[in-house]
Amino acid sequence: MFALQPGDPPAPTLALVAAVALHDSMRRVLPANAATKLQLKWPNDVLIDGAKLSGILLERTGDWIVLGIGVNVASHPELADRATTSLHALGATIDAEAFLETLAERVADGIRHWREHGIPAVTAIWLSHAHPAGTWLSVHLPDGERIEGAFETLDRDGALVLRLASGAARVIHAGDVFLI
């Protein structure tokens, strides 16, 4: 856990920091043929060929942020609603403890970068590792609504900008996102 400091960027943008750190950590341990296929999916997943490798959760309590990161290192669950994989299944030989050390270093570096350069710098890195603009997404919103549209970009606060079939843009701040 760490405490937010005066002047820190908005707390929800830490999910982007963590995703960039995860992407970089995985790229360092995977064989080159797998590492080049890694993609970030807003706001909190790392995928390879559409299969989920990891997820991120943020919880805020007062001035404290708890950043939870789950990574399929040695194995992965079989899920009915999405494909999953693990670092070992992709050819990595690292154990969970060594991966945690790499990830902790990258997250610390990412937080320093976030604090020094702000969310636009983090967003630019995140976008360079994300699925391409135009990727069709299904978003399940917290109120139960389901919408579909094309990934356009992230707004200045790191929210998802989805281009609907009508041509309208919709900004999404929270929801479960699935590639279609």
Backbone bond lengths (Angstrom), bond angles and torsions (degrees), N, CA, C in turn:
res aa  C-N    CA-C-N  psi(-1)  N-CA   C-N-CA  omega(-1)  CA-C   N-CA-C  phi
1 M - - - 1.441 - - 1.521 108.50 -
2 F 1.305 114.87 153.33 1.449 119.85 171.92 1.512 108.36 -145.90
3 A 1.301 115.73 159.00 1.460 120.88 -178.23 1.514 109.63 -95.84
4 L 1.318 115.08 142.44 1.453 119.54 172.64 1.522 108.47 -68.13
5 Q 1.310 115.33 144.47 1.454 121.25 179.29 1.519 108.77 -109.83
6 P 1.343 117.39 153.21 1.461 119.13 175.05 1.529 109.79 -54.75
7 G 1.319 115.95 133.65 1.459 120.26 179.53 1.512 115.00 88.39
8 D 1.351 118.28 -5.12 1.465 119.89 177.22 1.528 109.94 -62.88
9 P 1.331 117.16 150.37 1.467 119.61 172.03 1.537 109.72 -61.08
10 P 1.338 117.67 169.22 1.469 120.18 -178.81 1.534 111.97 -58.33
11 A 1.326 115.27 136.55 1.461 121.45 -176.72 1.529 114.41 -53.16
12 P 1.349 120.37 -41.16 1.466 119.36 -178.70 1.536 113.81 -59.82
13 T 1.322 117.18 -21.89 1.465 118.88 -179.82 1.524 112.48 -71.65
14 L 1.333 117.41 -9.07 1.462 119.87 175.11 1.529 111.55 -63.54
15 A 1.328 118.02 -25.43 1.468 119.96 175.75 1.526 109.90 -61.34
16 L 1.326 117.01 -37.09 1.472 120.24 177.66 1.518 110.68 -69.30
17 V 1.340 116.77 -40.23 1.469 121.47 177.21 1.526 109.19 -59.14
18 A 1.326 116.15 -47.60 1.464 120.50 -178.72 1.522 111.40 -64.33
19 A 1.329 117.31 -39.88 1.466 120.34 179.45 1.521 110.96 -63.91
20 V 1.318 117.72 -41.40 1.466 121.10 177.59 1.529 109.96 -64.15
21 A 1.330 117.08 -41.92 1.465 121.24 178.24 1.526 111.27 -63.80
22 L 1.328 116.70 -41.49 1.467 121.03 177.30 1.523 111.24 -62.39
23 H 1.320 115.47 -47.40 1.460 120.76 179.60 1.528 110.18 -56.19
24 D 1.319 116.23 -48.50 1.463 120.37 -178.71 1.531 111.06 -64.84
25 S 1.330 117.36 -42.20 1.465 120.69 179.35 1.521 111.58 -62.28
26 M 1.321 116.66 -43.19 1.465 120.75 179.63 1.520 111.17 -67.34
27 R 1.318 115.80 -40.16 1.466 119.78 178.70 1.528 110.87 -59.08
28 R 1.321 117.04 -34.00 1.461 122.02 -178.86 1.528 113.27 -71.38
29 V 1.342 118.05 -25.43 1.465 120.07 -174.08 1.526 113.96 -108.27
30 L 1.317 117.26 -14.67 1.465 119.92 -178.79 1.518 111.54 -88.40
31 P 1.328 117.35 152.51 1.466 119.76 171.40 1.531 109.43 -59.42
32 A 1.309 116.84 151.48 1.469 122.11 -174.58 1.523 112.76 -54.40
33 N 1.336 117.78 -40.17 1.470 119.45 -177.82 1.522 112.52 -64.13
34 A 1.328 118.13 -29.11 1.460 121.26 176.68 1.529 110.74 -87.33
35 A 1.315 117.05 -40.16 1.471 121.22 -176.03 1.526 111.86 -58.55
36 T 1.313 117.24 -35.45 1.472 119.91 -177.93 1.529 112.62 -73.47
37 K 1.339 117.91 -12.28 1.461 121.42 -179.30 1.528 113.70 -96.19
38 L 1.324 118.08 -3.71 1.462 120.83 -179.00 1.522 110.88 -63.34
39 Q 1.327 115.88 139.61 1.466 121.40 177.32 1.521 109.81 -139.13
40 L 1.325 114.99 145.80 1.455 120.91 174.13 1.517 109.05 -93.62
41 K 1.332 115.48 140.12 1.468 122.27 175.11 1.517 107.01 -121.57
42 W 1.317 114.97 128.96 1.465 120.39 -175.79 1.510 111.05 -61.20
43 P 1.298 117.27 142.13 1.454 126.99 -9.56 1.509 112.83 -97.77
44 N 1.335 117.15 -5.46 1.460 116.67 -161.68 1.521 117.31 -144.29
45 D 1.298 119.36 20.84 1.462 119.99 -177.41 1.520 111.79 -124.26
46 V 1.346 114.38 149.95 1.459 121.16 168.32 1.525 106.15 -113.36
47 L 1.332 115.19 127.96 1.461 122.41 -178.06 1.518 110.16 -120.75
48 I 1.329 114.78 157.74 1.454 120.87 167.88 1.521 106.37 -138.11
49 D 1.313 116.36 124.24 1.465 122.07 -175.19 1.529 111.36 49.27
50 G 1.321 117.01 37.64 1.452 122.74 178.03 1.514 115.53 82.62
51 A 1.332 118.30 -6.44 1.461 121.59 -179.71 1.532 109.88 -92.94
52 K 1.315 115.89 136.14 1.462 121.43 -176.80 1.522 111.20 -78.43
53 L 1.346 114.70 129.80 1.464 122.76 175.79 1.515 112.21 -102.80
54 S 1.332 116.83 -29.96 1.459 119.77 -174.28 1.516 111.10 -160.47
55 G 1.324 114.30 165.76 1.450 121.23 175.86 1.514 110.30 -146.37
56 I 1.326 115.33 160.65 1.458 122.52 -174.63 1.526 108.67 -131.46
57 L 1.322 115.80 140.09 1.466 121.85 174.13 1.525 108.52 -129.89
58 L 1.325 116.41 142.77 1.460 122.29 173.66 1.511 108.42 -118.31
59 E 1.310 116.37 139.97 1.457 122.42 175.15 1.519 106.94 -133.96
60 R 1.318 115.96 130.82 1.460 119.89 -179.58 1.520 109.19 -111.35
61 T 1.328 115.43 133.36 1.451 123.08 174.92 1.520 107.10 -133.17
62 G 1.328 116.37 104.16 1.466 120.02 -177.21 1.523 110.08 61.65
63 D 1.316 116.11 -123.98 1.469 121.62 178.80 1.521 112.62 -89.68
64 W 1.324 117.37 0.61 1.456 121.57 -176.32 1.522 110.92 -99.29
65 I 1.329 114.54 143.76 1.461 121.73 174.17 1.527 107.76 -120.10
66 V 1.309 116.27 129.14 1.455 121.36 172.71 1.523 106.51 -103.82
67 L 1.311 116.34 122.91 1.455 123.03 179.73 1.521 107.60 -107.29
68 G 1.335 115.85 113.66 1.459 120.92 178.55 1.514 109.81 -106.68
69 I 1.323 115.67 130.40 1.461 121.06 -178.97 1.525 108.13 -128.94
70 G 1.319 116.02 123.05 1.456 121.01 175.37 1.516 109.28 -108.96
71 V 1.322 116.42 129.48 1.462 122.02 -178.96 1.524 108.86 -128.29
72 N 1.311 116.31 129.95 1.465 120.78 173.45 1.524 106.88 -80.21
73 V 1.310 116.27 97.50 1.466 120.22 -177.82 1.527 109.96 -89.48
74 A 1.334 117.17 -65.06 1.466 120.56 -174.06 1.521 113.32 -92.62
75 S 1.334 117.60 -25.29 1.469 120.78 -178.20 1.522 108.57 -150.89
76 H 1.318 115.15 176.00 1.458 120.17 179.93 1.527 109.54 -148.96
77 P 1.339 116.03 150.08 1.459 119.27 179.96 1.525 111.03 -76.63
78 E 1.313 115.41 155.88 1.462 121.61 171.44 1.525 106.09 -95.94
79 L 1.323 117.35 114.58 1.460 121.94 -178.10 1.516 110.35 -114.60
80 A 1.316 115.83 144.10 1.467 120.68 -178.53 1.524 112.14 -73.68
81 D 1.343 116.79 -29.70 1.467 119.17 -172.84 1.527 115.07 -98.19
82 R 1.333 118.41 -3.46 1.466 119.43 179.00 1.517 111.04 -163.95
83 A 1.317 114.67 152.70 1.465 121.21 176.29 1.525 109.05 -77.81
84 T 1.314 116.25 145.00 1.456 122.20 177.31 1.519 109.15 -134.56
85 T 1.322 115.85 161.25 1.455 121.36 175.32 1.519 108.37 -154.22
86 S 1.322 116.89 179.55 1.463 121.81 -179.45 1.526 109.73 -135.31
87 L 1.316 114.78 163.10 1.466 119.36 176.93 1.526 110.89 -59.34
88 H 1.339 117.39 -42.94 1.468 119.96 -179.89 1.526 111.62 -64.11
89 A 1.331 117.40 -39.23 1.465 120.47 179.03 1.530 111.22 -63.20
90 L 1.328 116.09 -24.21 1.468 121.14 -179.70 1.526 112.61 -95.09
91 G 1.332 117.56 3.37 1.458 120.46 174.89 1.513 116.57 105.00
92 A 1.323 118.28 1.39 1.474 120.18 177.05 1.525 108.72 -75.36
93 T 1.315 116.24 147.09 1.464 120.94 179.74 1.523 112.38 -114.65
94 I 1.298 118.02 6.41 1.463 123.02 -177.93 1.525 110.64 -73.06
95 D 1.343 116.63 147.49 1.464 118.88 174.54 1.531 109.19 -93.05
96 A 1.322 116.25 169.05 1.463 121.38 -174.25 1.522 112.10 -61.25
97 E 1.331 117.71 -40.24 1.469 120.44 -178.44 1.534 111.39 -64.98
98 A 1.300 117.19 -44.52 1.471 120.33 178.58 1.527 110.94 -65.97
99 F 1.339 116.47 -38.65 1.461 118.75 177.68 1.521 110.52 -64.55
100 L 1.331 117.34 -39.91 1.461 121.17 178.53 1.527 111.08 -59.32
101 E 1.315 117.68 -40.85 1.470 121.06 178.14 1.529 110.72 -61.90
102 T 1.322 116.46 -45.92 1.471 120.68 178.15 1.522 110.29 -61.24
103 L 1.310 116.28 -46.67 1.459 121.14 -178.33 1.527 111.39 -63.70
104 A 1.329 117.51 -42.97 1.469 120.64 -179.96 1.524 110.94 -60.43
105 E 1.322 117.56 -40.56 1.471 121.43 177.22 1.521 110.84 -63.42
106 R 1.316 117.00 -44.63 1.468 121.00 -178.30 1.528 111.24 -68.22
107 V 1.332 118.22 -37.53 1.467 120.46 177.38 1.526 109.72 -65.57
108 A 1.330 117.58 -44.25 1.473 120.56 178.39 1.525 110.62 -60.04
109 D 1.332 116.93 -43.44 1.474 120.44 176.85 1.522 110.69 -62.23
110 G 1.331 116.56 -41.33 1.457 121.12 -179.68 1.522 112.38 -64.65
111 I 1.319 117.22 -39.45 1.465 120.62 178.62 1.528 110.25 -65.92
112 R 1.333 116.84 -41.01 1.474 119.45 176.06 1.531 110.51 -60.77
113 H 1.335 116.21 -44.11 1.470 121.31 179.20 1.528 110.07 -62.20
114 W 1.326 117.82 -43.84 1.466 124.87 179.02 1.526 110.28 -58.82
115 R 1.339 115.30 -45.01 1.468 119.59 -179.17 1.522 112.04 -70.76
116 E 1.311 118.54 -37.86 1.465 122.16 -176.47 1.521 113.26 -79.35
117 H 1.346 117.49 -36.63 1.465 120.73 -171.10 1.527 113.97 -115.41
118 G 1.326 117.12 -10.45 1.451 120.55 177.57 1.523 113.32 81.77
119 I 1.305 113.74 176.20 1.462 120.63 -175.10 1.530 113.57 -66.81
120 P 1.350 121.35 -32.04 1.470 118.07 179.34 1.536 113.04 -58.03
121 A 1.324 117.30 -37.54 1.465 120.01 179.32 1.529 110.97 -68.01
122 V 1.335 116.23 -40.57 1.465 120.22 178.98 1.525 110.04 -67.78
123 T 1.324 116.48 -42.97 1.461 121.13 -179.94 1.527 110.93 -60.48
124 A 1.311 117.08 -40.68 1.474 120.35 179.19 1.523 110.77 -61.03
125 I 1.326 117.13 -42.85 1.472 120.15 178.25 1.523 109.42 -66.61
126 W 1.337 116.96 -45.42 1.451 120.86 -179.86 1.531 110.48 -56.58
127 L 1.325 116.72 -48.01 1.469 120.69 -179.24 1.529 112.14 -60.86
128 S 1.324 117.18 -33.67 1.470 119.59 -179.90 1.523 112.37 -69.01
129 H 1.332 117.73 -16.86 1.471 122.15 179.81 1.527 112.94 -109.75
130 A 1.322 117.32 1.05 1.468 121.13 -175.02 1.524 111.81 -88.21
131 H 1.329 114.77 166.78 1.454 120.03 171.05 1.524 107.04 -58.30
132 P 1.311 118.23 152.36 1.473 120.03 -173.24 1.525 113.48 -69.64
133 A 1.337 114.34 154.16 1.460 120.09 172.72 1.521 107.44 -55.70
134 G 1.324 115.97 142.79 1.463 121.25 -177.53 1.515 113.26 96.07
135 T 1.344 117.78 -12.48 1.461 120.70 176.73 1.525 108.90 -62.10
136 W 1.320 116.94 129.34 1.449 122.04 -177.12 1.522 109.09 -79.36
137 L 1.341 116.68 131.20 1.456 123.19 -176.74 1.517 110.95 -126.75
138 S 1.314 115.74 150.52 1.456 123.20 169.30 1.518 106.26 -112.86
139 V 1.330 116.45 129.21 1.460 121.17 -178.21 1.519 108.91 -119.27
140 H 1.322 115.36 125.41 1.460 122.55 176.76 1.530 106.08 -102.13
141 L 1.316 116.20 106.79 1.457 122.18 -175.28 1.522 111.53 -78.16
142 P 1.337 117.47 157.30 1.473 120.51 -178.60 1.520 114.02 -57.77
143 D 1.324 118.67 -27.12 1.473 121.24 179.91 1.523 112.85 -83.96
144 G 1.340 117.59 3.21 1.457 121.89 178.68 1.523 114.26 97.50
145 E 1.325 117.58 -13.77 1.464 120.69 178.18 1.533 109.48 -66.16
146 R 1.322 115.87 144.70 1.455 121.99 176.68 1.520 107.60 -122.61
147 I 1.327 116.56 127.88 1.460 120.90 178.56 1.516 109.24 -129.98
148 E 1.325 115.40 155.52 1.458 121.69 177.13 1.512 108.75 -126.95
149 G 1.317 114.55 148.92 1.450 120.23 177.60 1.512 110.24 -178.27
150 A 1.309 114.96 179.48 1.459 121.39 -178.91 1.525 109.73 -95.10
151 F 1.318 115.85 134.99 1.459 120.82 174.61 1.516 108.08 -61.75
152 E 1.338 115.80 127.10 1.455 119.71 178.74 1.517 111.56 -107.29
153 T 1.320 116.93 -55.05 1.460 121.49 -178.41 1.518 108.28 -173.39
154 L 1.317 116.60 -167.38 1.456 123.26 170.05 1.522 107.23 -114.38
155 D 1.325 116.33 145.14 1.466 117.68 177.33 1.526 109.71 -80.62
156 R 1.333 117.05 -176.90 1.462 120.69 -173.66 1.521 113.25 -65.49
157 D 1.337 117.55 -16.61 1.460 121.59 177.61 1.528 112.88 -102.44
158 G 1.321 116.83 5.74 1.460 120.80 178.50 1.511 114.59 89.41
159 A 1.326 118.60 6.68 1.468 121.51 178.19 1.527 109.66 -76.86
160 L 1.312 116.00 150.97 1.457 123.45 179.31 1.523 110.08 -72.81
161 V 1.322 117.24 132.45 1.458 121.88 172.50 1.521 106.62 -108.20
162 L 1.316 115.18 117.28 1.454 123.32 -176.56 1.523 108.38 -111.11
163 R 1.332 117.33 130.42 1.467 122.22 176.76 1.524 107.26 -94.66
164 L 1.318 116.23 113.50 1.457 122.19 -178.38 1.524 110.78 -76.58
165 A 1.317 116.25 163.25 1.466 121.23 179.52 1.525 111.31 -58.76
166 S 1.322 118.13 -28.71 1.469 122.25 178.95 1.524 112.38 -71.74
167 G 1.341 116.06 -12.01 1.461 120.76 -176.67 1.514 113.05 97.78
168 A 1.317 117.27 -13.09 1.464 121.16 178.70 1.529 110.26 -73.55
169 A 1.315 115.70 148.40 1.465 121.15 174.66 1.519 108.53 -94.79
170 R 1.320 116.84 140.18 1.470 121.39 176.93 1.519 107.85 -127.99
171 V 1.311 115.41 128.70 1.461 121.57 178.41 1.520 108.06 -92.20
172 I 1.327 115.83 128.24 1.460 123.00 -177.33 1.521 108.37 -114.26
173 H 1.323 116.09 124.39 1.473 120.69 179.92 1.523 112.58 -100.57
174 A 1.345 117.22 -22.24 1.466 120.95 -179.88 1.518 108.51 -156.96
175 G 1.327 116.22 144.90 1.451 121.20 176.65 1.511 110.90 159.43
176 D 1.326 115.77 164.14 1.463 122.10 173.06 1.503 107.68 -89.26
177 V 1.325 115.65 124.95 1.462 121.23 -175.14 1.528 109.22 -111.47
178 F 1.322 115.37 134.82 1.469 121.84 178.58 1.516 109.00 -127.78
179 L 1.320 116.54 137.01 1.468 120.64 172.41 1.513 107.49 -73.08
180 I 1.321 115.80 139.94 1.477 120.26 177.73 1.518 108.33 -105.06
